[in-house]
Amino acid sequence: MIHFREDFLGKLKSASRLVFFSGAGISAESGIPTFRGEEGLWKKFKPEELANFNSFIRNPQMVWEWYQYRRKIGKESLPNPGHFAIAEMEKYFSDVTVVTQNVDNLHRRAGSKNIYELHGNIEKNFCIACHSRYDFLDFQESVDVPRCKSCGGLIRPDVVWFGEMLPQDVFSEAESKASKCDICFIVGTSGIVYPAAFIPLTAKQNGAYLVEININPTELSSTADYSLYGRSGEILPLILSAVKSKEY
Ligand code: OAD
C-alpha cells in the first residue's frame, strides 16, 4: 500500500484534465519487451538494421519478419491493470488523454478513447509507393513482405522509424493537450527519445504537475514533481482506487 503525498492528492482533487505519457514500460507487464535495459529489444537487435527506411529498401523481407514477430507477441498479449486503470480514469475526470510512444495498441484495447500514437501503430500498414492503407488483418499470415493490391508497391508497417518525422498533426495535437493539462503522468518510459519527450516538458512549462511512474529513476525524474517507483501495473490501479474512494 502506498501513501501518496498530500500535494499529489490535492492536485488529483482539483484536476480535470489529465495526460498520460506512456512508453514501453507500461506494456512490460503484458509480456511485451521494452527497448532498453538488459532484456530490451535493442540489446538483441540493431535498430539501424531494423527500424529505418533504408534497411527496409535493402532487405524488406528481414524488416517485415521482425515486425510480424513483434505483431505476434502483441497479438498474444493483453492489456494489463495499468492500461485498464488509465482507461477507467475517464469516468472520473472530464478530459483524459493518452499520448503514447507505444505501437502495440494496448491502450485502445483497454478502452482508452483519446489516444495520440506518436510512433504509429504496429497493426497498421501502408504502401510506400501509393500510400494505400492496410491493417494488420489484411496480412496477418503474410510470411513474405506483401505488395500493394493497387500498385504493387512494397507494404511497410505504419510506425515511425529512425530518421523519420513524427506524424505532425498527431504530435501538435498531443502538444496542445499537454499544454492544457493539470497533471501529466509519465509512465514507463526512459524519456530519452525526442521529440516525444517534449510532451511532459511542455506540460510542465505550462504549469502542469508532473508525476513519474517507473521501476527506476530516468532522465525525466529531476523534472518530475513526484516520482513513484514501482510497476505501473500496480501503481496506476492504486491511484485509481484513491480517486474512486475520494481518499483525498
Ligand atoms: P525504453 O525501453 O527506453 O524504456 C522503458 C522504461 O520502462 C524504462 O525506463 C524502464 O525502467 C521502465 N519500465 C520497465 N518495466 C516497467 C514497469 N513494469 N512499470 C513501470 N516502468 C517500467 O522504452 P521507451 O521509453 O518507450 O521508438 O522508448 C522510447 C522509444 O525508443 C520507443 O518508442 C522506440 C524506441 O526506439 C521508436 O521506435 C521510434
py3Dmol code that shows the C-alpha trace and the ligand (Angstrom):
import py3Dmol

protein = """\
ATOM      1  CA  MET A   1       0.000   0.000   0.000  1.00  0.00           C
ATOM      2  CA  ILE A   2       1.367   3.405  -0.964  1.00  0.00           C
ATOM      3  CA  HIS A   3       0.561   6.528   0.996  1.00  0.00           C
ATOM      4  CA  PHE A   4       0.503   9.172  -1.656  1.00  0.00           C
ATOM      5  CA  ARG A   5       1.946  12.559  -0.838  1.00  0.00           C
ATOM      6  CA  GLU A   6      -0.557  15.226   0.202  1.00  0.00           C
ATOM      7  CA  ASP A   7       0.374  17.670  -2.545  1.00  0.00           C
ATOM      8  CA  PHE A   8      -0.299  14.975  -5.170  1.00  0.00           C
ATOM      9  CA  LEU A   9      -3.661  14.078  -3.607  1.00  0.00           C
ATOM     10  CA  GLY A  10      -4.556  17.773  -3.588  1.00  0.00           C
ATOM     11  CA  LYS A  11      -3.700  18.065  -7.300  1.00  0.00           C
ATOM     12  CA  LEU A  12      -5.801  14.973  -8.071  1.00  0.00           C
ATOM     13  CA  LYS A  13      -8.731  16.533  -6.272  1.00  0.00           C
ATOM     14  CA  SER A  14      -8.679  19.764  -8.232  1.00  0.00           C
ATOM     15  CA  ALA A  15      -7.627  18.332 -11.612  1.00  0.00           C
ATOM     16  CA  SER A  16      -9.956  17.910 -14.537  1.00  0.00           C
ATOM     17  CA  ARG A  17      -7.508  17.348 -17.404  1.00  0.00           C
ATOM     18  CA  LEU A  18      -5.023  14.503 -17.282  1.00  0.00           C
ATOM     19  CA  VAL A  19      -2.369  13.437 -19.773  1.00  0.00           C
ATOM     20  CA  PHE A  20      -0.723  10.018 -19.569  1.00  0.00           C
ATOM     21  CA  PHE A  21       2.540   9.983 -21.497  1.00  0.00           C
ATOM     22  CA  SER A  22       3.469   6.330 -21.811  1.00  0.00           C
ATOM     23  CA  GLY A  23       6.346   4.210 -23.050  1.00  0.00           C
ATOM     24  CA  ALA A  24       7.272   0.570 -23.397  1.00  0.00           C
ATOM     25  CA  GLY A  25       7.405   0.021 -19.614  1.00  0.00           C
ATOM     26  CA  ILE A  26       3.619   0.200 -19.296  1.00  0.00           C
ATOM     27  CA  SER A  27       3.331  -2.853 -21.551  1.00  0.00           C
ATOM     28  CA  ALA A  28       6.177  -4.784 -19.889  1.00  0.00           C
ATOM     29  CA  GLU A  29       3.723  -6.477 -17.526  1.00  0.00           C
ATOM     30  CA  SER A  30       1.727  -7.574 -20.565  1.00  0.00           C
ATOM     31  CA  GLY A  31       4.791  -9.502 -21.746  1.00  0.00           C
ATOM     32  CA  ILE A  32       5.953  -7.055 -24.427  1.00  0.00           C
ATOM     33  CA  PRO A  33       9.701  -6.399 -24.199  1.00  0.00           C
ATOM     34  CA  THR A  34      10.923  -2.824 -23.658  1.00  0.00           C
ATOM     35  CA  PHE A  35      13.657  -1.362 -25.887  1.00  0.00           C
ATOM     36  CA  ARG A  36      16.445  -0.547 -23.459  1.00  0.00           C
ATOM     37  CA  GLY A  37      17.791  -2.336 -20.394  1.00  0.00           C
ATOM     38  CA  GLU A  38      19.182  -5.842 -20.040  1.00  0.00           C
ATOM     39  CA  GLU A  39      16.167  -7.600 -21.527  1.00  0.00           C
ATOM     40  CA  GLY A  40      15.449  -4.797 -24.023  1.00  0.00           C
ATOM     41  CA  LEU A  41      14.898  -5.377 -27.729  1.00  0.00           C
ATOM     42  CA  TRP A  42      17.825  -3.136 -28.663  1.00  0.00           C
ATOM     43  CA  LYS A  43      20.215  -5.473 -26.782  1.00  0.00           C
ATOM     44  CA  LYS A  44      19.343  -8.299 -29.153  1.00  0.00           C
ATOM     45  CA  PHE A  45      18.622  -6.411 -32.360  1.00  0.00           C
ATOM     46  CA  LYS A  46      20.295  -3.473 -34.063  1.00  0.00           C
ATOM     47  CA  PRO A  47      17.851  -0.622 -34.560  1.00  0.00           C
ATOM     48  CA  GLU A  48      19.803   0.700 -37.512  1.00  0.00           C
ATOM     49  CA  GLU A  49      19.292  -2.641 -39.276  1.00  0.00           C
ATOM     50  CA  LEU A  50      15.619  -2.987 -38.497  1.00  0.00           C
ATOM     51  CA  ALA A  51      13.913   0.294 -37.845  1.00  0.00           C
ATOM     52  CA  ASN A  52      14.837   2.534 -40.699  1.00  0.00           C
ATOM     53  CA  PHE A  53      13.658   3.087 -44.236  1.00  0.00           C
ATOM     54  CA  ASN A  54      16.967   2.292 -45.952  1.00  0.00           C
ATOM     55  CA  SER A  55      17.174  -1.143 -44.357  1.00  0.00           C
ATOM     56  CA  PHE A  56      13.637  -1.796 -45.473  1.00  0.00           C
ATOM     57  CA  ILE A  57      14.555  -0.951 -49.048  1.00  0.00           C
ATOM     58  CA  ARG A  58      17.739  -3.061 -48.803  1.00  0.00           C
ATOM     59  CA  ASN A  59      16.088  -6.014 -47.117  1.00  0.00           C
ATOM     60  CA  PRO A  60      12.310  -5.656 -46.905  1.00  0.00           C
ATOM     61  CA  GLN A  61      11.832  -9.309 -46.025  1.00  0.00           C
ATOM     62  CA  MET A  62      14.048  -9.104 -42.910  1.00  0.00           C
ATOM     63  CA  VAL A  63      12.318  -5.973 -41.634  1.00  0.00           C
ATOM     64  CA  TRP A  64       8.867  -7.383 -42.410  1.00  0.00           C
ATOM     65  CA  GLU A  65       9.661 -10.581 -40.484  1.00  0.00           C
ATOM     66  CA  TRP A  66      10.792  -8.580 -37.467  1.00  0.00           C
ATOM     67  CA  TYR A  67       7.514  -6.671 -37.400  1.00  0.00           C
ATOM     68  CA  GLN A  68       5.483  -9.866 -37.909  1.00  0.00           C
ATOM     69  CA  TYR A  69       7.360 -11.311 -34.912  1.00  0.00           C
ATOM     70  CA  ARG A  70       6.508  -8.259 -32.785  1.00  0.00           C
ATOM     71  CA  ARG A  71       2.898  -8.354 -34.001  1.00  0.00           C
ATOM     72  CA  LYS A  72       2.667 -11.967 -32.923  1.00  0.00           C
ATOM     73  CA  ILE A  73       3.860 -11.030 -29.413  1.00  0.00           C
ATOM     74  CA  GLY A  74       1.369  -8.148 -29.373  1.00  0.00           C
ATOM     75  CA  LYS A  75      -1.495 -10.340 -30.517  1.00  0.00           C
ATOM     76  CA  GLU A  76      -0.782 -12.832 -27.769  1.00  0.00           C
ATOM     77  CA  SER A  77      -0.596 -10.073 -25.133  1.00  0.00           C
ATOM     78  CA  LEU A  78      -3.403  -8.467 -23.192  1.00  0.00           C
ATOM     79  CA  PRO A  79      -3.678  -5.016 -21.659  1.00  0.00           C
ATOM     80  CA  ASN A  80      -2.650  -5.094 -18.007  1.00  0.00           C
ATOM     81  CA  PRO A  81      -4.119  -3.349 -14.926  1.00  0.00           C
ATOM     82  CA  GLY A  82      -2.054  -0.218 -15.716  1.00  0.00           C
ATOM     83  CA  HIS A  83      -3.720   0.222 -19.125  1.00  0.00           C
ATOM     84  CA  PHE A  84      -7.151  -0.510 -17.645  1.00  0.00           C
ATOM     85  CA  ALA A  85      -6.676   1.946 -14.766  1.00  0.00           C
ATOM     86  CA  ILE A  86      -5.869   4.736 -17.241  1.00  0.00           C
ATOM     87  CA  ALA A  87      -8.946   3.890 -19.319  1.00  0.00           C
ATOM     88  CA  GLU A  88     -11.154   3.939 -16.215  1.00  0.00           C
ATOM     89  CA  MET A  89      -9.899   7.391 -15.202  1.00  0.00           C
ATOM     90  CA  GLU A  90     -12.202   8.698 -17.953  1.00  0.00           C
ATOM     91  CA  LYS A  91     -15.132   8.143 -15.585  1.00  0.00           C
ATOM     92  CA  TYR A  92     -13.694  10.493 -13.001  1.00  0.00           C
ATOM     93  CA  PHE A  93     -12.018  13.307 -14.983  1.00  0.00           C
ATOM     94  CA  SER A  94     -13.530  15.363 -17.772  1.00  0.00           C
ATOM     95  CA  ASP A  95     -10.535  15.110 -20.102  1.00  0.00           C
ATOM     96  CA  VAL A  96      -8.165  12.139 -20.111  1.00  0.00           C
ATOM     97  CA  THR A  97      -5.632  11.924 -22.920  1.00  0.00           C
ATOM     98  CA  VAL A  98      -3.129   9.183 -23.621  1.00  0.00           C
ATOM     99  CA  VAL A  99      -0.016  10.218 -25.520  1.00  0.00           C
ATOM    100  CA  THR A 100       1.921   7.067 -26.196  1.00  0.00           C
ATOM    101  CA  GLN A 101       5.205   6.143 -27.805  1.00  0.00           C
ATOM    102  CA  ASN A 102       3.987   2.556 -27.968  1.00  0.00           C
ATOM    103  CA  VAL A 103       2.846   0.978 -31.197  1.00  0.00           C
ATOM    104  CA  ASP A 104       1.238  -2.039 -29.519  1.00  0.00           C
ATOM    105  CA  ASN A 105      -2.399  -0.855 -29.472  1.00  0.00           C
ATOM    106  CA  LEU A 106      -2.865  -1.953 -25.839  1.00  0.00           C
ATOM    107  CA  HIS A 107      -4.250   1.401 -24.632  1.00  0.00           C
ATOM    108  CA  ARG A 108      -7.003   1.124 -27.250  1.00  0.00           C
ATOM    109  CA  ARG A 109      -7.689  -2.492 -26.385  1.00  0.00           C
ATOM    110  CA  ALA A 110      -8.008  -1.449 -22.724  1.00  0.00           C
ATOM    111  CA  GLY A 111     -10.717   1.051 -23.680  1.00  0.00           C
ATOM    112  CA  SER A 112      -8.932   4.424 -23.677  1.00  0.00           C
ATOM    113  CA  LYS A 113     -10.637   6.750 -26.133  1.00  0.00           C
ATOM    114  CA  ASN A 114      -8.382   9.745 -26.660  1.00  0.00           C
ATOM    115  CA  ILE A 115      -5.091   8.298 -27.819  1.00  0.00           C
ATOM    116  CA  TYR A 116      -2.265  10.017 -29.671  1.00  0.00           C
ATOM    117  CA  GLU A 117       0.175   7.451 -31.059  1.00  0.00           C
ATOM    118  CA  LEU A 118       3.375   9.397 -31.611  1.00  0.00           C
ATOM    119  CA  HIS A 119       5.294   6.477 -33.116  1.00  0.00           C
ATOM    120  CA  GLY A 120       2.483   4.905 -35.117  1.00  0.00           C
ATOM    121  CA  ASN A 121       0.637   1.641 -34.729  1.00  0.00           C
ATOM    122  CA  ILE A 122       2.075  -1.776 -35.494  1.00  0.00           C
ATOM    123  CA  GLU A 123      -1.309  -3.094 -36.559  1.00  0.00           C
ATOM    124  CA  LYS A 124      -1.456  -0.684 -39.472  1.00  0.00           C
ATOM    125  CA  ASN A 125       0.446  -0.758 -42.759  1.00  0.00           C
ATOM    126  CA  PHE A 126       0.748   1.339 -45.879  1.00  0.00           C
ATOM    127  CA  CYS A 127       2.161   1.115 -49.370  1.00  0.00           C
ATOM    128  CA  ILE A 128       5.424   3.019 -49.777  1.00  0.00           C
ATOM    129  CA  ALA A 129       4.532   3.907 -53.379  1.00  0.00           C
ATOM    130  CA  CYS A 130       0.878   4.979 -53.435  1.00  0.00           C
ATOM    131  CA  HIS A 131       0.261   5.238 -49.655  1.00  0.00           C
ATOM    132  CA  SER A 132      -2.815   2.975 -49.730  1.00  0.00           C
ATOM    133  CA  ARG A 133      -3.570   1.945 -46.187  1.00  0.00           C
ATOM    134  CA  TYR A 134      -3.937  -1.605 -44.913  1.00  0.00           C
ATOM    135  CA  ASP A 135      -4.411  -3.022 -41.457  1.00  0.00           C
ATOM    136  CA  PHE A 136      -2.974  -5.944 -39.588  1.00  0.00           C
ATOM    137  CA  LEU A 137      -5.744  -8.346 -40.520  1.00  0.00           C
ATOM    138  CA  ASP A 138      -5.021  -7.905 -44.217  1.00  0.00           C
ATOM    139  CA  PHE A 139      -1.597  -9.504 -43.816  1.00  0.00           C
ATOM    140  CA  GLN A 140      -1.859 -11.384 -40.559  1.00  0.00           C
ATOM    141  CA  GLU A 141      -0.442 -14.574 -42.021  1.00  0.00           C
ATOM    142  CA  SER A 142       1.946 -12.984 -44.534  1.00  0.00           C
ATOM    143  CA  VAL A 143       5.366 -14.513 -44.091  1.00  0.00           C
ATOM    144  CA  ASP A 144       6.592 -12.697 -47.189  1.00  0.00           C
ATOM    145  CA  VAL A 145       6.568  -8.941 -47.397  1.00  0.00           C
ATOM    146  CA  PRO A 146       3.288  -8.134 -49.129  1.00  0.00           C
ATOM    147  CA  ARG A 147       2.715  -5.992 -52.194  1.00  0.00           C
ATOM    148  CA  CYS A 148       0.087  -3.312 -52.623  1.00  0.00           C
ATOM    149  CA  LYS A 149      -3.132  -4.542 -54.205  1.00  0.00           C
ATOM    150  CA  SER A 150      -3.492  -1.302 -56.182  1.00  0.00           C
ATOM    151  CA  CYS A 151       0.013  -0.554 -57.434  1.00  0.00           C
ATOM    152  CA  GLY A 152       2.284  -3.467 -56.496  1.00  0.00           C
ATOM    153  CA  GLY A 153       4.442  -1.310 -54.173  1.00  0.00           C
ATOM    154  CA  LEU A 154       6.036  -2.665 -51.005  1.00  0.00           C
ATOM    155  CA  ILE A 155       3.886  -2.623 -47.875  1.00  0.00           C
ATOM    156  CA  ARG A 156       5.506  -1.337 -44.701  1.00  0.00           C
ATOM    157  CA  PRO A 157       4.313  -1.071 -41.107  1.00  0.00           C
ATOM    158  CA  ASP A 158       2.844   2.301 -40.139  1.00  0.00           C
ATOM    159  CA  VAL A 159       5.420   3.030 -37.454  1.00  0.00           C
ATOM    160  CA  VAL A 160       7.969   5.806 -37.133  1.00  0.00           C
ATOM    161  CA  TRP A 161      11.471   4.641 -37.973  1.00  0.00           C
ATOM    162  CA  PHE A 162      14.789   6.248 -37.030  1.00  0.00           C
ATOM    163  CA  GLY A 163      15.318   9.400 -39.013  1.00  0.00           C
ATOM    164  CA  GLU A 164      11.626   9.806 -39.814  1.00  0.00           C
ATOM    165  CA  MET A 165       9.327  12.613 -38.749  1.00  0.00           C
ATOM    166  CA  LEU A 166       6.587  12.018 -36.241  1.00  0.00           C
ATOM    167  CA  PRO A 167       3.093  12.395 -37.676  1.00  0.00           C
ATOM    168  CA  GLN A 168       2.913  16.182 -37.348  1.00  0.00           C
ATOM    169  CA  ASP A 169      -0.830  16.548 -36.785  1.00  0.00           C
ATOM    170  CA  VAL A 170      -0.745  13.887 -34.052  1.00  0.00           C
ATOM    171  CA  PHE A 171       2.262  15.476 -32.361  1.00  0.00           C
ATOM    172  CA  SER A 172       0.900  19.003 -32.433  1.00  0.00           C
ATOM    173  CA  GLU A 173      -2.478  17.928 -31.039  1.00  0.00           C
ATOM    174  CA  ALA A 174      -0.685  15.963 -28.309  1.00  0.00           C
ATOM    175  CA  GLU A 175       1.417  19.055 -27.504  1.00  0.00           C
ATOM    176  CA  SER A 176      -1.725  21.123 -27.288  1.00  0.00           C
ATOM    177  CA  LYS A 177      -3.310  18.645 -24.851  1.00  0.00           C
ATOM    178  CA  ALA A 178      -0.090  18.626 -22.801  1.00  0.00           C
ATOM    179  CA  SER A 179      -0.025  22.408 -22.646  1.00  0.00           C
ATOM    180  CA  LYS A 180      -3.528  22.473 -21.145  1.00  0.00           C
ATOM    181  CA  CYS A 181      -3.431  19.570 -18.696  1.00  0.00           C
ATOM    182  CA  ASP A 182      -3.455  19.813 -14.906  1.00  0.00           C
ATOM    183  CA  ILE A 183      -1.459  16.641 -14.252  1.00  0.00           C
ATOM    184  CA  CYS A 184       0.875  14.836 -16.640  1.00  0.00           C
ATOM    185  CA  PHE A 185       1.781  11.259 -15.723  1.00  0.00           C
ATOM    186  CA  ILE A 186       4.999   9.927 -17.266  1.00  0.00           C
ATOM    187  CA  VAL A 187       4.582   6.173 -17.284  1.00  0.00           C
ATOM    188  CA  GLY A 188       7.177   3.524 -18.127  1.00  0.00           C
ATOM    189  CA  THR A 189       9.420   5.493 -20.424  1.00  0.00           C
ATOM    190  CA  SER A 190      13.140   6.188 -20.357  1.00  0.00           C
ATOM    191  CA  GLY A 191      12.253   9.686 -21.606  1.00  0.00           C
ATOM    192  CA  ILE A 192      15.285   9.974 -23.831  1.00  0.00           C
ATOM    193  CA  VAL A 193      13.686   9.852 -27.259  1.00  0.00           C
ATOM    194  CA  TYR A 194      12.822  13.245 -28.729  1.00  0.00           C
ATOM    195  CA  PRO A 195      10.659  14.896 -29.886  1.00  0.00           C
ATOM    196  CA  ALA A 196       8.279  12.586 -27.951  1.00  0.00           C
ATOM    197  CA  ALA A 197       9.882  13.503 -24.619  1.00  0.00           C
ATOM    198  CA  PHE A 198       8.944  17.144 -25.174  1.00  0.00           C
ATOM    199  CA  ILE A 199       5.373  16.214 -24.179  1.00  0.00           C
ATOM    200  CA  PRO A 200       5.913  16.185 -20.384  1.00  0.00           C
ATOM    201  CA  LEU A 201       8.259  19.179 -20.652  1.00  0.00           C
ATOM    202  CA  THR A 202       5.559  21.151 -22.475  1.00  0.00           C
ATOM    203  CA  ALA A 203       3.089  20.166 -19.755  1.00  0.00           C
ATOM    204  CA  LYS A 204       5.470  21.330 -17.037  1.00  0.00           C
ATOM    205  CA  GLN A 205       6.265  24.621 -18.770  1.00  0.00           C
ATOM    206  CA  ASN A 206       2.557  25.342 -18.870  1.00  0.00           C
ATOM    207  CA  GLY A 207       2.043  24.731 -15.180  1.00  0.00           C
ATOM    208  CA  ALA A 208       1.092  21.040 -15.016  1.00  0.00           C
ATOM    209  CA  TYR A 209       2.091  18.860 -12.079  1.00  0.00           C
ATOM    210  CA  LEU A 210       4.360  16.031 -13.295  1.00  0.00           C
ATOM    211  CA  VAL A 211       4.122  12.530 -11.824  1.00  0.00           C
ATOM    212  CA  GLU A 212       6.595   9.885 -12.895  1.00  0.00           C
ATOM    213  CA  ILE A 213       5.803   6.177 -12.567  1.00  0.00           C
ATOM    214  CA  ASN A 214       8.724   3.889 -13.333  1.00  0.00           C
ATOM    215  CA  ILE A 215      10.614   0.988 -11.812  1.00  0.00           C
ATOM    216  CA  ASN A 216      13.793   3.130 -11.965  1.00  0.00           C
ATOM    217  CA  PRO A 217      14.761   6.798 -11.996  1.00  0.00           C
ATOM    218  CA  THR A 218      15.058   8.245 -15.514  1.00  0.00           C
ATOM    219  CA  GLU A 219      16.223  11.332 -17.383  1.00  0.00           C
ATOM    220  CA  LEU A 220      12.882  12.942 -16.544  1.00  0.00           C
ATOM    221  CA  SER A 221      12.984  12.238 -12.792  1.00  0.00           C
ATOM    222  CA  SER A 222      14.589  15.554 -11.900  1.00  0.00           C
ATOM    223  CA  THR A 223      11.847  17.402 -13.773  1.00  0.00           C
ATOM    224  CA  ALA A 224       9.021  15.435 -12.140  1.00  0.00           C
ATOM    225  CA  ASP A 225       7.226  16.909  -9.121  1.00  0.00           C
ATOM    226  CA  TYR A 226       6.599  13.454  -7.749  1.00  0.00           C
ATOM    227  CA  SER A 227       8.264  10.141  -8.617  1.00  0.00           C
ATOM    228  CA  LEU A 228       6.607   6.868  -7.774  1.00  0.00           C
ATOM    229  CA  TYR A 229       8.975   3.948  -8.178  1.00  0.00           C
ATOM    230  CA  GLY A 230       7.409   0.583  -8.885  1.00  0.00           C
ATOM    231  CA  ARG A 231       5.477  -1.265 -11.557  1.00  0.00           C
ATOM    232  CA  SER A 232       2.907   0.776 -13.393  1.00  0.00           C
ATOM    233  CA  GLY A 233       0.518  -2.188 -13.358  1.00  0.00           C
ATOM    234  CA  GLU A 234       0.470  -1.881  -9.578  1.00  0.00           C
ATOM    235  CA  ILE A 235       0.776   1.879  -9.009  1.00  0.00           C
ATOM    236  CA  LEU A 236      -1.836   3.074 -11.531  1.00  0.00           C
ATOM    237  CA  PRO A 237      -4.631   0.931 -10.020  1.00  0.00           C
ATOM    238  CA  LEU A 238      -3.706   2.339  -6.584  1.00  0.00           C
ATOM    239  CA  ILE A 239      -4.044   5.878  -7.919  1.00  0.00           C
ATOM    240  CA  LEU A 240      -7.418   4.925  -9.418  1.00  0.00           C
ATOM    241  CA  SER A 241      -8.509   3.485  -6.058  1.00  0.00           C
ATOM    242  CA  ALA A 242      -7.543   6.736  -4.336  1.00  0.00           C
ATOM    243  CA  VAL A 243      -9.594   8.657  -6.904  1.00  0.00           C
ATOM    244  CA  LYS A 244     -12.583   6.328  -6.522  1.00  0.00           C
ATOM    245  CA  SER A 245     -12.569   6.328  -2.741  1.00  0.00           C
ATOM    246  CA  LYS A 246     -12.147  10.108  -2.646  1.00  0.00           C
ATOM    247  CA  GLU A 247      -9.339   9.410  -0.212  1.00  0.00           C
ATOM    248  CA  TYR A 248      -8.015  12.886  -0.760  1.00  0.00           C
TER     249      TYR A 248
END
"""
ligand_1 = """\
39
OAD
P 12.566 2.163 -23.097
O 12.865 0.712 -23.306
O 13.600 3.147 -23.471
O 12.209 2.423 -21.565
C 11.287 1.636 -20.864
C 11.136 2.224 -19.481
O 10.145 1.482 -18.791
C 12.396 2.184 -18.632
O 12.600 3.461 -18.028
C 12.082 1.120 -17.554
O 12.701 1.423 -16.316
C 10.571 1.248 -17.466
N 9.851 0.054 -17.008
C 10.083 -1.255 -17.299
N 9.170 -2.045 -16.738
C 8.285 -1.233 -16.076
C 7.109 -1.450 -15.312
N 6.619 -2.670 -15.103
N 6.486 -0.375 -14.780
C 6.972 0.891 -14.973
N 8.083 1.145 -15.685
C 8.728 0.110 -16.240
O 11.173 2.437 -23.850
P 10.576 3.843 -24.316
O 10.866 4.907 -23.340
O 9.159 3.593 -24.672
O 10.928 4.461 -30.620
O 11.395 4.100 -25.645
C 11.101 5.244 -26.390
C 11.261 4.945 -27.863
O 12.551 4.374 -28.115
C 10.305 3.894 -28.397
O 9.024 4.407 -28.723
C 11.026 3.426 -29.638
C 12.432 3.305 -29.102
O 13.442 3.465 -30.033
C 10.724 4.148 -31.903
O 10.664 3.006 -32.287
C 10.587 5.346 -32.799
"""
view = py3Dmol.view(width=600, height=400)
view.addModel(protein, "pdb")
view.setStyle({"model": 0}, {"cartoon": {"style": "trace"}})
view.addModel(ligand_1, "xyz")
view.setStyle({"model": 1}, {"stick": {}})
view.zoomTo()
view.show()
